[in-house]
Amino acid sequence: MRAARTLAVTATAFAALGLAAPLATATNGPSSVTVGSFQAPKGGDNSNVTVSPFAVHQGALLLVTTRDCAAGTVSSAAFPSGTLSGSNQGFSTVSVRIYNNATPGLHTLTATCVNGRKLTTQFRVLAGQGAAGGLGGSLAPTSTEMAVGGSLVAAAALGGGLFIARRRRMSGAGV
């Protein structure tokens, strides 16, 4: 009798997991993003100025690093002008924030050194604000997590109810 009860509880648990698995692995479908469009273009006078990351979301930070440009400014239509920091071992940097309403697509930035030299490179602005990092957006459960959790609770309640009902019937029979 114990083997049958154990088998029934185990089967119920596996059934609940089996029904919840498709929900847990569901996605919004195939992505329309191609990896090739996020690579920096080759050639041009961009060997002395680099951006990190190459593909950046609207409202995110973009790090611009120049080589052999002691001081100057960095400008683009996608962000407000920034001032390059002092030279550190031949490199100058500035972190700029992309406009929230910047047009998605390929943009060109120009670094103008104090000696008049101009360096250019390109970067890509991605639509949307990116992931909500930190504690702000990371603690709320998704609808998939709620469905999986709800189905597991329902399966546990059903299994517990069946166990108690079965136990009552057996104790009432004088066994």
Secondary structure by P-SEA (a helix, b strand, c coil): caaaaaaaaaaaaaaaaaaacccccccccccccccccccccccccccccccccccccccbbbbbbbccccbbbbbcccccbbbbccccccbbbbbbbccccccccbbbbbbbccccbbbbbbbbbbccccccccccccccccaaaaaaaaaaaaaaaaaaaaaaaaaaaaaaacc
